[in-house]
């Protein structure tokens, strides 16, 4: 995953498997994520860093790791083995489920991430949703259909029925965006508002727009 995301740099994570995040193949990481997270929990002296701010009306799971200077705002839920690295900000009304959020990344308001990896210094604006389960599974509450996505070299198999997105370092988005399941977005990409995208890899430093964003029409108001 080193072509997409950097691992945590704060010393608080030095003894955890997450420090080697760049060395993992994506499918390898996804299939061993629970085990790696358990090792990280066992290696950390403090699961929640004392400098972190958690709003009293936020919900944080018992297996979540929260780094230095993280801020989690009201009505947000962070759960199921998520990790928030140093300086992360989680805005109002977000749901973060089994996600890795890299250093200094900002999640705006009402963002939903499922089984997703977000690199460092990314900025996701309001109402970004990342889905992790294929609607073509016979029963979505017990997903079976493997997630895969297209790359220039062919299909990449994630070896799991649960994977949302790999979002690279420095990615920035507009609002009202739907991603996944199964998407990899290269470093420093920009995603315009209104985009819906799944099942493919996007090279670094590209701009992604929805066709309708250029089709704005202006009409004088009727009196």
VMD Tcl script that draws the C-alpha trace (Angstrom):
set ca {
  {0.00 0.00 0.00}
  {3.05 2.23 0.03}
  {2.04 3.70 -3.32}
  {-1.07 5.11 -1.68}
  {-0.65 5.72 2.05}
  {2.06 6.37 4.62}
  {2.02 4.72 8.03}
  {1.70 6.67 11.29}
  {4.71 8.77 12.26}
  {3.95 9.48 15.92}
  {6.04 7.49 18.45}
  {2.80 6.34 20.10}
  {2.39 3.84 17.22}
  {6.04 2.77 16.95}
  {5.45 -0.66 18.53}
  {2.28 -1.46 16.58}
  {1.93 -3.33 13.26}
  {0.46 -0.15 11.78}
  {3.92 1.40 11.63}
  {4.65 -0.92 8.68}
  {1.42 -0.10 6.84}
  {3.26 0.89 3.66}
  {4.84 -2.55 3.36}
  {1.56 -4.49 3.19}
  {-0.20 -5.63 0.07}
  {-3.80 -4.44 0.30}
  {-5.41 -7.92 0.27}
  {-2.84 -9.17 2.78}
  {-3.71 -6.31 5.13}
  {-7.46 -6.70 4.74}
  {-7.43 -10.43 5.48}
  {-5.28 -10.01 8.60}
  {-6.64 -6.65 9.84}
  {-8.40 -8.00 12.94}
  {-5.29 -9.88 14.05}
  {-3.03 -6.88 13.42}
  {-5.35 -4.61 15.36}
  {-5.41 -6.99 18.32}
  {-1.59 -6.91 18.36}
  {-1.66 -3.12 18.23}
  {-4.04 -2.94 21.20}
  {-1.82 -5.29 23.20}
  {1.30 -3.24 22.46}
  {-0.05 0.21 23.42}
  {0.18 1.59 26.93}
  {-2.72 3.96 26.31}
  {-5.51 3.11 23.87}
  {-6.74 6.72 23.96}
  {-4.02 9.36 24.12}
  {-4.51 11.88 26.95}
  {-4.31 14.83 24.55}
  {-7.29 13.60 22.51}
  {-10.65 15.38 22.77}
  {-13.81 13.28 22.63}
  {-17.08 15.17 22.84}
  {-19.37 13.83 25.58}
  {-22.01 13.08 22.95}
  {-19.65 11.04 20.77}
  {-19.46 7.23 20.99}
  {-16.11 5.43 20.88}
  {-15.83 1.63 20.87}
  {-13.79 -0.30 23.39}
  {-11.36 -1.50 20.71}
  {-10.69 1.86 19.03}
  {-7.19 3.39 19.11}
  {-7.01 7.18 19.29}
  {-3.73 9.02 18.84}
  {-2.40 12.36 20.09}
  {-4.39 15.55 19.48}
  {-7.31 13.76 17.84}
  {-10.68 15.51 17.99}
  {-14.02 13.69 17.77}
  {-17.04 15.97 17.66}
  {-20.61 15.50 18.80}
  {-22.93 12.74 17.58}
  {-20.09 10.85 15.89}
  {-19.46 7.13 16.34}
  {-16.05 5.49 15.96}
  {-16.15 1.73 16.38}
  {-15.14 -1.81 15.48}
  {-11.38 -1.64 15.61}
  {-10.82 1.76 14.02}
  {-7.59 3.68 14.47}
  {-7.31 7.47 14.37}
  {-3.71 8.62 14.01}
  {-2.21 11.82 15.39}
  {-4.04 15.06 14.66}
  {-7.13 13.51 13.05}
  {-10.37 15.49 13.23}
  {-13.76 13.75 13.04}
  {-16.60 16.19 12.45}
  {-20.24 16.25 13.52}
  {-22.42 13.20 12.95}
  {-19.87 10.82 11.40}
  {-19.80 7.03 11.51}
  {-16.36 5.43 11.27}
  {-16.43 1.61 11.24}
  {-13.24 -0.45 11.10}
  {-11.26 2.29 9.42}
  {-7.67 3.47 9.48}
  {-7.39 7.28 9.37}
  {-3.90 8.65 8.78}
  {-2.05 11.55 10.39}
  {-3.76 14.96 10.32}
  {-6.62 13.83 8.12}
  {-9.88 15.77 8.44}
  {-13.30 14.15 8.19}
  {-16.00 16.77 7.69}
  {-19.60 16.44 8.88}
  {-21.84 13.41 8.31}
  {-19.19 11.16 6.81}
  {-19.67 7.37 6.80}
  {-16.65 5.10 6.32}
  {-16.80 1.31 6.37}
  {-13.68 -0.91 6.31}
  {-11.67 1.86 4.70}
  {-8.07 3.06 4.78}
  {-7.45 6.80 4.51}
  {-3.93 8.16 4.25}
  {-2.30 11.20 5.86}
  {-3.29 14.84 5.27}
  {-6.51 13.96 3.45}
  {-9.64 16.12 3.67}
  {-13.06 14.56 3.14}
  {-15.86 17.12 3.02}
  {-19.44 16.73 4.24}
  {-21.61 13.77 3.24}
  {-18.94 11.47 1.85}
  {-20.06 7.85 2.09}
  {-17.87 4.80 1.53}
  {-19.71 1.49 1.20}
  {-17.90 -1.76 2.01}
  {-20.37 -4.47 0.94}
  {-21.53 -5.42 -2.55}
  {-25.26 -5.12 -3.12}
  {-24.96 -8.29 -5.24}
  {-24.36 -10.43 -2.17}
  {-27.47 -12.59 -1.64}
  {-27.90 -11.09 1.83}
  {-26.01 -7.89 2.59}
  {-26.10 -8.50 6.35}
  {-23.98 -11.63 5.73}
  {-21.92 -10.60 2.68}
  {-20.33 -13.32 0.56}
  {-19.41 -11.71 -2.74}
  {-15.70 -10.93 -2.92}
  {-14.78 -7.30 -3.56}
  {-12.51 -6.56 -6.51}
  {-11.59 -3.57 -8.62}
  {-10.10 -2.85 -12.01}
  {-6.51 -1.67 -12.40}
  {-4.42 -1.03 -15.53}
  {-2.98 -4.53 -15.03}
  {-6.36 -6.24 -14.71}
  {-8.68 -7.19 -11.86}
  {-7.37 -6.89 -8.32}
  {-9.00 -9.35 -5.92}
  {-9.33 -8.10 -2.34}
  {-9.92 -11.63 -0.95}
  {-12.69 -10.36 1.31}
  {-16.40 -9.49 0.96}
  {-15.89 -6.34 3.03}
  {-13.78 -3.50 1.66}
  {-14.71 0.10 1.06}
  {-11.82 2.22 -0.20}
  {-8.10 2.87 -0.11}
  {-7.84 6.66 -0.15}
  {-4.33 7.99 -0.64}
  {-2.37 10.64 1.20}
  {-3.42 14.19 0.44}
  {-6.72 13.34 -1.27}
  {-9.35 16.10 -1.05}
  {-13.04 15.86 -1.84}
  {-16.11 17.96 -2.35}
  {-19.38 17.01 -0.67}
  {-22.16 14.49 -1.41}
  {-19.89 11.76 -2.77}
  {-20.47 7.99 -2.82}
  {-17.48 5.65 -3.10}
  {-17.05 1.89 -3.05}
  {-17.17 -0.88 -2.51}
  {-13.74 -1.59 -3.92}
  {-11.91 1.56 -4.96}
  {-8.31 2.75 -4.68}
  {-7.63 6.47 -5.07}
  {-4.06 7.61 -5.60}
  {-2.23 10.28 -3.66}
  {-3.21 13.94 -4.07}
  {-6.32 13.30 -6.14}
  {-9.26 15.71 -6.08}
  {-12.85 14.43 -6.18}
  {-15.58 16.91 -7.10}
  {-18.96 16.95 -5.40}
  {-21.61 14.55 -6.66}
  {-19.23 11.79 -7.81}
  {-20.32 8.15 -7.49}
  {-17.51 5.68 -8.10}
  {-16.65 2.06 -7.32}
  {-14.69 -0.90 -8.60}
  {-11.59 0.77 -10.02}
  {-8.17 2.25 -9.24}
  {-7.48 5.94 -9.83}
  {-3.84 7.01 -10.46}
  {-2.23 9.66 -8.27}
  {-2.74 13.37 -8.88}
  {-5.94 13.12 -10.94}
  {-9.16 15.14 -10.77}
  {-12.43 13.20 -10.72}
  {-15.63 14.99 -11.68}
  {-19.22 13.96 -12.30}
  {-20.53 14.87 -15.80}
  {-23.43 16.90 -14.46}
  {-21.16 19.29 -12.56}
  {-20.40 21.15 -15.80}
  {-24.02 21.28 -16.94}
  {-25.21 24.14 -14.77}
  {-27.79 26.46 -16.36}
  {-28.78 29.94 -15.20}
  {-32.23 31.43 -15.77}
  {-33.60 34.80 -14.69}
  {-36.14 34.64 -11.90}
  {-39.75 35.15 -12.88}
  {-41.41 37.99 -11.07}
}
mol new
graphics top color blue
foreach p $ca { graphics top sphere $p radius 0.5 }
foreach p [lrange $ca 0 end-1] q [lrange $ca 1 end] { graphics top cylinder $p $q radius 0.2 }
display resetview
